[in-house]
Amino acid sequence: DALARRAHFGHRLVAEAGLYFSSRTRDWFAREKPAEYFQGFLGAHKAMVYDHVPWAVILDENATLATLRQFPVVILPNAAIVSENEAELFRRYASEGGQLIVTGLSGCADRWGKLQGGSSLESLIGARLVHKLDSLDNWIRLPWQQDTFAFNRGKPVAVSPILKAFGTSRGPSWPFLLKGPAVVYEPTTAEACGELVKPFRTTRQQQGKEGTEWPMSPEAVVGPAILVNRVGKGTVLTFAASPDFATASEHHIVEARQLLLKAVRFLNPRPRVEIAAPATVEAIVTDEPAARTLRVHFVAYNAPPQTMPAQNRPYVLPALIEQAPISRATITVQERPGSAKAWNRSTRVERRANRVELTFEDIHEVLAVRY
């Protein structure tokens, strides 16, 4: 298959989001418990893959301003250690129009991984760090969209696009679990949205006689859930909790993962390529400028249910591929497509203005879109 389609490989990757990998956080903050860092990074990666946001990794070891400029959005997933040089790099990126997403404990530790009283990102976040929550079973509550409108002489007047972007449309909202570290912030220049809620603790838990591995119910609001701060021509969006860590945790819920997608789409509402497809379909976008051709590679696999193994539960090996799945996808491109052609003759392709819709039955399909 790869040899037959070799003409479709080797082109420049199109990435909307850059995932910033902090090796110093890995080596010092998480040296005793690697999952404290890796889980956030892997959760951010999982969210991008499941929600079809084209992504690439930015390594802190060789990151430059030119590197960051390649990405409309840069994500700092729980990067506890952020040096002064790195903070200045992110400031320059945002000032020029870059969009930055900060999660969890990013910026909250010193160069040796010890949590500090402030954050190296406070001026970018637009808030003062009050303290870190000692819990991992933290909750957030987002506003109801009905509350995002005020009324002037009986006519609705929009209050905030931030509230509208992250609010729920299905009635008054309730807290939902974001398993992972969380920080209480006091806004200075940032606009706040939603509420961070700490978990309830029993008397035995407060005395250290009972564990907190299983999440407890939400108890009290301790700070904002989301902060949005304008920096020059760009924006810094901060989650006080950790939707990325939650996405890779054993308490993953869809709302946690989609918070990251909403953040990317809020900051970059008109991406060059936007893909809608099932979560079981991975999409990779490349560009061949000389031929004015975008390629979207789809890799699809639906695993049937498997039983639990006798040992090492809950680890489960996925089932083998027996039939090629039938998948549907929609691609929206900013450049009006001149033509769209799939590799398989059996694939149904329909073009409507800037949208291309296809239905394919294969493990791997390639859609070539001329622009």
C-alpha positions in Angstrom: 0.0 0.0 0.0 2.8 2.4 0.9 4.7 1.6 -2.3 1.7 2.0 -4.5 0.9 5.4 -3.0 4.5 6.6 -2.6 3.8 9.7 -4.7 1.5 10.9 -1.9 4.2 10.8 0.8 7.1 13.1 1.7 5.4 16.4 1.6 5.4 19.3 4.1 3.3 18.7 7.2 0.4 21.1 7.8 0.1 21.6 11.6 -2.3 23.9 13.3 -1.3 23.2 16.9 2.3 22.9 18.2 2.6 20.7 21.4 5.4 22.1 23.5 7.5 19.3 25.1 9.4 20.4 28.2 12.3 18.1 28.7 13.3 20.0 31.9 9.9 19.4 33.4 10.3 15.7 32.5 13.7 15.4 34.0 13.3 17.5 37.2 9.6 18.1 38.1 8.6 14.5 37.1 11.8 12.7 37.7 10.3 10.4 40.5 6.9 10.1 38.9 7.1 10.6 35.1 3.4 10.3 34.6 3.0 13.7 36.4 4.3 15.3 33.2 3.8 12.7 30.5 0.1 12.3 31.2 -0.7 15.9 30.4 1.4 15.9 27.2 -0.1 12.6 26.0 -3.6 13.8 26.8 -3.1 16.9 24.7 -1.8 14.7 21.9 -4.8 12.4 22.2 -7.2 15.3 22.1 -5.6 16.6 18.9 -5.8 13.2 17.2 -9.3 12.4 18.3 -10.6 15.8 17.3 -8.6 16.0 14.0 -6.6 19.1 14.8 -3.3 18.8 12.7 -0.4 18.9 15.2 3.3 18.6 15.6 5.8 18.6 18.5 7.9 21.5 19.5 11.0 20.5 21.5 12.1 23.0 24.1 15.8 22.0 23.4 15.8 23.8 20.0 12.6 26.0 20.0 13.1 29.4 18.6 10.7 32.2 17.7 10.8 31.0 14.1 9.7 27.6 15.3 6.7 28.9 17.2 5.7 31.1 14.3 5.0 28.0 12.2 2.0 27.3 14.4 -1.2 29.3 14.7 -1.7 27.8 18.2 1.0 26.6 20.7 -0.1 24.4 23.7 1.9 24.2 27.0 0.5 21.0 28.5 1.4 21.0 32.2 4.9 22.3 31.6 5.7 23.0 35.2 9.2 24.4 34.5 9.2 27.5 32.2 12.4 29.5 32.3 12.6 33.3 32.0 14.0 32.8 28.4 11.1 30.5 27.5 8.6 33.0 29.0 10.1 35.8 27.0 10.0 33.6 23.8 6.2 32.9 24.4 5.7 36.7 25.0 7.3 37.6 21.7 5.3 34.9 20.0 2.0 36.1 21.4 2.8 39.8 20.9 3.2 39.1 17.2 -0.2 37.5 17.0 0.4 33.9 18.2 -2.2 32.1 20.2 -1.0 30.3 23.4 -2.9 27.7 25.5 -1.6 27.1 29.1 -2.8 24.2 31.3 -2.3 22.8 34.8 0.9 23.7 36.6 2.7 25.3 33.6 5.2 27.8 34.9 4.6 27.0 38.6 7.9 25.3 39.4 11.5 26.6 39.7 14.3 25.2 37.5 14.8 22.2 39.8 11.1 21.2 39.8 10.1 22.6 43.2 6.8 24.4 43.2 7.2 28.1 43.9 5.0 30.8 45.3 4.4 32.5 41.9 4.4 31.5 38.2 6.9 32.5 35.6 3.9 33.0 33.2 1.9 35.3 35.4 2.3 38.4 33.2 1.3 36.3 30.1 -1.6 34.6 31.9 -2.8 37.9 33.3 -3.4 36.5 36.8 -1.6 36.0 40.1 -1.0 32.5 41.3 -2.7 32.1 44.7 -1.9 28.5 45.4 -1.9 25.0 43.9 -4.8 22.6 44.9 -3.6 19.6 46.8 -6.1 17.4 45.0 -6.3 15.7 41.6 -10.1 15.1 41.6 -10.8 18.7 40.7 -14.0 20.0 39.0 -15.0 22.9 36.8 -18.3 24.5 36.1 -18.9 26.5 32.9 -21.6 29.1 32.4 -24.9 28.6 30.7 -25.1 30.3 27.4 -28.3 32.0 28.4 -26.3 33.9 30.9 -24.0 35.3 28.2 -26.5 37.9 27.2 -27.6 41.1 28.9 -30.7 43.0 28.0 -30.8 46.7 27.1 -34.4 48.0 26.8 -35.7 44.5 26.3 -33.2 43.7 23.5 -30.4 41.1 24.0 -26.9 42.5 23.9 -23.9 40.1 23.7 -21.7 40.2 26.7 -18.6 38.1 26.0 -17.5 35.8 23.1 -15.5 33.9 25.7 -18.5 33.0 27.7 -20.4 32.1 24.6 -17.6 29.9 23.3 -17.2 27.9 26.4 -20.8 28.0 27.8 -23.2 25.1 27.8 -26.3 25.3 25.6 -28.3 22.6 27.4 -29.6 24.4 30.4 -28.0 25.4 33.7 -24.5 23.8 33.9 -23.2 21.6 36.7 -19.6 20.8 37.7 -17.8 18.0 35.8 -14.6 16.2 36.7 -11.2 17.2 35.3 -8.8 14.7 36.8 -5.4 16.3 37.2 -3.5 19.2 38.9 -5.2 22.6 39.3 -4.1 26.1 40.3 -6.1 28.9 41.9 -5.6 32.2 40.1 -6.6 35.7 40.9 -7.1 37.6 37.6 -5.2 40.9 37.1 -5.6 41.7 33.4 -7.3 38.5 32.2 -11.0 37.9 31.6 -12.3 35.0 33.7 -14.8 32.4 32.6 -16.4 29.5 34.6 -15.5 28.3 38.1 -12.8 26.0 39.5 -14.4 23.8 42.2 -12.4 21.9 44.8 -13.5 18.4 45.9 -15.1 17.4 49.2 -13.0 15.6 51.8 -14.3 13.4 54.6 -13.0 13.7 58.1 -11.0 10.5 57.6 -9.5 11.8 54.4 -8.5 15.1 56.2 -6.8 13.0 58.9 -4.9 10.9 56.3 -6.7 7.7 57.2 -8.5 7.3 53.9 -7.2 7.6 50.3 -8.4 10.0 47.6 -7.7 7.8 44.6 -11.4 7.7 43.8 -12.9 11.1 42.9 -15.0 12.8 45.5 -17.9 15.2 44.8 -17.4 18.9 44.2 -17.6 21.1 47.2 -16.7 24.8 46.9 -15.7 27.3 44.2 -12.1 28.4 44.7 -11.3 30.5 41.6 -11.9 30.9 37.8 -11.8 27.9 35.5 -10.5 29.7 32.3 -8.5 32.9 31.9 -8.2 34.8 28.6 -5.5 37.5 28.4 -4.7 39.7 25.4 -0.9 40.1 24.8 -0.1 42.4 22.0 -1.7 41.0 18.8 -2.2 37.6 20.3 -4.1 35.8 23.1 -3.1 33.6 26.0 -5.8 31.2 27.2 -5.2 29.4 30.5 -7.0 26.5 32.0 -6.7 26.6 35.8 -7.3 22.8 35.7 -5.9 20.1 33.4 -8.1 19.0 30.6 -5.1 17.3 28.9 -4.1 15.3 32.0 -7.8 14.3 32.4 -8.0 13.2 28.8 -5.2 10.6 29.4 -6.5 9.6 32.8 -8.6 6.7 33.9 -11.5 9.2 34.4 -11.5 10.5 30.9 -14.7 12.1 29.8 -15.5 13.6 26.4 -16.1 17.1 27.9 -12.5 17.2 29.1 -11.1 16.5 25.7 -13.4 18.8 23.9 -12.4 21.7 26.1 -9.0 21.7 24.3 -10.7 21.6 20.9 -12.9 24.5 21.9 -9.9 26.4 23.1 -8.1 25.8 19.8 -11.1 26.8 17.8 -11.8 29.9 19.9 -8.2 31.1 19.3 -8.1 30.1 15.6 -11.7 30.0 14.3 -10.7 29.8 10.6 -8.0 27.2 10.2 -6.5 26.5 6.9 -7.9 22.9 7.0 -10.7 21.8 9.3 -11.6 18.1 9.5 -14.8 16.5 10.8 -14.6 12.7 11.1 -15.2 9.9 13.6 -12.8 9.7 16.5 -11.7 6.3 15.2 -10.2 8.0 12.1 -6.8 9.7 12.3 -6.1 12.5 9.8 -2.7 13.8 8.7 -2.5 16.9 6.4 0.4 17.7 4.1 1.0 20.4 1.5 2.8 20.3 -1.9 3.0 24.0 -2.7 4.6 23.5 -6.2 1.6 21.5 -7.3 -0.8 23.6 -5.2 -2.1 20.4 -3.6 -3.2 19.6 -0.1 -3.3 15.9 0.9 -5.3 14.5 3.7 -4.3 11.0 4.8 -7.0 9.1 6.7 -6.1 6.0 8.8 -9.3 4.3 10.0 -9.8 1.4 12.4 -12.8 0.2 14.4 -11.8 -2.3 17.1 -14.5 -4.8 18.2 -14.9 -5.4 21.9 -12.3 -7.5 23.7 -12.5 -9.4 27.0 -10.4 -8.4 30.0 -7.1 -10.4 30.3 -6.6 -12.8 33.2 -3.6 -10.8 34.4 -2.5 -7.1 34.2 -6.0 -5.7 34.2 -7.2 -3.4 32.8 -4.6 -3.6 30.0 -6.3 -4.9 26.8 -4.8 -5.6 23.4 -7.1 -4.3 20.6 -8.6 -6.9 18.2 -7.0 -7.7 14.9 -8.3 -6.0 11.7 -10.8 -8.3 10.0 -12.8 -5.9 7.7 -12.0 -2.5 6.4 -14.3 0.0 8.1 -16.7 2.4 6.3 -15.9 6.0 7.3 -17.2 9.4 6.4 -15.3 12.7 6.7 -15.7 16.4 5.8 -12.8 18.7 5.0 -13.2 22.4 4.9 -10.4 24.5 3.3 -9.8 28.2 3.2 -8.5 28.1 -0.4 -11.4 27.2 -2.6 -10.7 23.7 -4.0 -10.3 23.4 -7.7 -10.6 19.6 -7.6 -10.7 16.8 -5.1 -9.7 13.2 -5.9 -9.4 10.2 -3.7 -7.0 7.3 -4.2 -9.7 4.6 -4.2 -12.1 4.6 -7.1 -14.8 3.3 -4.8 -14.6 6.3 -2.6 -17.5 8.7 -3.0 -16.3 12.4 -3.1 -18.6 15.4 -3.2 -17.5 19.0 -3.3 -19.6 21.9 -2.1 -17.9 25.3 -2.3 -15.1 25.1 0.3 -16.2 21.7 1.6 -15.3 18.3 0.4 -17.2 15.3 1.7 -16.1 11.7 1.2 -17.2 8.2 2.2 -14.5 5.5 2.0 -14.1 1.8 2.8 -10.4 1.2 3.6 -7.9 1.3 6.3 -5.9 4.1 4.6 -7.3 6.6 2.1 -5.7 9.7 0.6 -7.7 12.7 -0.6 -5.8 15.1 -2.8 -7.3 18.6 -3.0 -6.0 21.2 -5.6 -6.2 24.8 -4.5 
